[in-house]
């Protein structure tokens, strides 16, 4: 597919190009995302420690268990968790096996 230079690129097209292109795991010029993962882990640990010590709020684990007990909310939370698992663990394996078909940009 050729793109004309005077036509604005839509977000859907950018997303499509990201999935149609080859899987590149190099950081290139970008900063590492490791600091964001560390911050996320720190926030979760701090929240759970506060929840355990204060006994005023439930831990994230207890909240997940409670919310997945009901069929309606359980389906939503399990679906979100499965989607996140697919995105983080399985998508890379799938995209590596799909042969790259060059897209004319």
C-alpha positions as CSV (number, residue, x, y, z in Angstrom):
1,X,0.0,0.0,0.0
2,X,1.4,3.4,-0.9
3,X,0.7,6.4,1.1
4,X,0.3,9.8,-0.3
5,X,2.3,12.5,1.3
6,X,-0.5,15.1,1.5
7,X,-3.0,12.8,3.3
8,X,-3.0,12.8,7.0
9,X,-2.2,9.5,8.6
10,X,-5.0,8.1,10.8
11,X,-4.3,6.5,14.2
12,X,-5.8,3.2,12.9
13,X,-3.3,3.2,10.1
14,X,-0.4,3.7,12.5
15,X,-1.6,0.8,14.6
16,X,-2.0,-1.4,11.5
17,X,1.5,-0.5,10.4
18,X,2.9,-1.4,13.8
19,X,1.4,-4.9,13.6
20,X,2.2,-5.4,9.9
21,X,5.9,-4.5,10.3
22,X,8.7,-6.6,11.5
23,X,9.2,-7.2,15.2
24,X,12.2,-5.1,16.3
25,X,13.3,-5.5,19.9
26,X,16.2,-3.0,19.8
27,X,15.8,0.1,21.9
28,X,17.3,2.2,19.2
29,X,17.3,5.8,20.4
30,X,14.5,5.4,23.0
31,X,15.0,5.3,26.7
32,X,14.5,1.9,28.5
33,X,11.0,1.1,29.9
34,X,12.7,-0.6,32.8
35,X,12.2,2.4,35.1
36,X,8.4,2.4,34.4
37,X,8.3,-1.3,35.3
38,X,10.2,-0.6,38.5
39,X,7.9,2.3,39.4
40,X,4.8,0.1,38.7
41,X,6.2,-2.7,41.0
42,X,7.1,-0.2,43.7
43,X,3.6,1.3,43.7
44,X,2.0,-2.2,43.9
45,X,4.3,-3.2,46.8
46,X,3.7,0.1,48.7
47,X,0.0,-0.2,48.2
48,X,-0.2,-3.8,49.4
49,X,2.1,-3.1,52.4
50,X,-0.1,-0.1,53.4
51,X,-3.2,-2.3,53.0
52,X,-1.8,-5.1,55.1
53,X,-0.6,-2.8,57.9
54,X,-3.5,-0.4,58.1
55,X,-6.2,-3.0,57.6
56,X,-8.4,-0.2,56.2
57,X,-8.3,-1.3,52.6
58,X,-8.0,-4.7,50.9
59,X,-4.9,-5.9,49.1
60,X,-4.9,-6.1,45.3
61,X,-4.9,-9.9,45.5
62,X,-7.9,-10.0,47.8
63,X,-9.7,-7.4,45.6
64,X,-9.0,-9.5,42.5
65,X,-10.2,-12.7,44.1
66,X,-13.4,-10.9,45.3
67,X,-14.1,-9.3,42.0
68,X,-13.6,-12.6,40.1
69,X,-16.2,-14.4,42.3
70,X,-19.1,-12.8,40.5
71,X,-19.8,-14.0,37.0
72,X,-20.2,-10.5,35.4
73,X,-17.2,-8.8,36.9
74,X,-15.2,-12.0,37.0
75,X,-15.5,-12.4,33.2
76,X,-14.4,-8.8,32.7
77,X,-11.3,-9.0,35.0
78,X,-10.2,-12.4,33.8
79,X,-10.6,-11.2,30.2
80,X,-8.5,-8.1,30.9
81,X,-5.9,-10.3,32.7
82,X,-5.8,-12.7,29.8
83,X,-5.5,-9.8,27.3
84,X,-2.5,-8.4,29.2
85,X,-0.9,-11.8,29.4
86,X,-1.3,-12.3,25.7
87,X,0.1,-8.9,25.0
88,X,3.1,-9.2,27.3
89,X,4.0,-12.9,26.8
90,X,2.4,-14.5,23.8
91,X,2.2,-11.8,21.2
92,X,6.0,-11.6,20.8
93,X,6.2,-15.4,20.1
94,X,3.3,-15.1,17.5
95,X,4.7,-12.1,15.7
96,X,8.2,-13.7,15.5
97,X,6.7,-16.7,13.7
98,X,4.7,-14.6,11.2
99,X,6.7,-13.9,8.1
100,X,7.2,-10.2,7.4
101,X,5.6,-9.0,4.2
102,X,7.1,-5.6,3.3
103,X,4.7,-2.7,3.4
104,X,5.5,0.1,0.9
105,X,5.6,3.2,2.9
